[in-house]
Amino acid sequence: MKIFKKLLLILAAILVFTNCKKDPIPACKLENYGWITVVNMTTYDADVDITWNSDDENFVVFLRHGEEFLYDEVPARTVKIWITLNGEDWYYEYETLSPCEDMEFTWYLEAKKSTGCPVALDIGTGELITPVRGEKP
C-alpha cells in the first residue's frame, strides 16, 4: 500500500509540474521591436523611408499612389518616417513605436497648399499634421 501511495504522489507531482507551463514571451517583446506599414495616399509616386538613432539606417522604398510597405522588426523607440515626392525635398514626422506594436502610417497630400507638401494623419488625434522638412542623408 505504501508503494501505491508513493506512485500516486509521484504521478500527481508529474501532472502538476507538466501542466504549469507559462505563456512564452513574444520575441518582439524580448527583442524590443515592432512593425510599421507606410502607406502612400498622396496621389503621386513617392520614396519613403524610416530611420532611428542616427539617420544612417536607410531602406528607401518606392511606392506608387495607394501602395504600402511593411518595415519589419523596427526597433521600438522614436523613429522618423520620411517621404519625398520629387527625390530631393524630404519631409519627416516623428512617431514612437512600442514593442510588438503594428503601426500604420499614411502619407496624404494637403490639397489647400500650392506647394504640394505631404501631410500625415496624426495617429493619436486623427488630425492632419504638416511634417518637418529635413535633409535626408
Beta strands, then each sheet from edge to edge (+ up, - down):
strand 1: 33-41
strand 2: 46-52
strand 3: 61-63
strand 4: 68-75
strand 5: 78-84
strand 6: 90-96
strand 7: 102-109
strand 8: 118-121
strand 9: 128-129
strand 10: 132-134
sheet 1: 4+ 1- 7- 8+ 9-
sheet 2: 3+ 2- 5+ 6- 10+
end
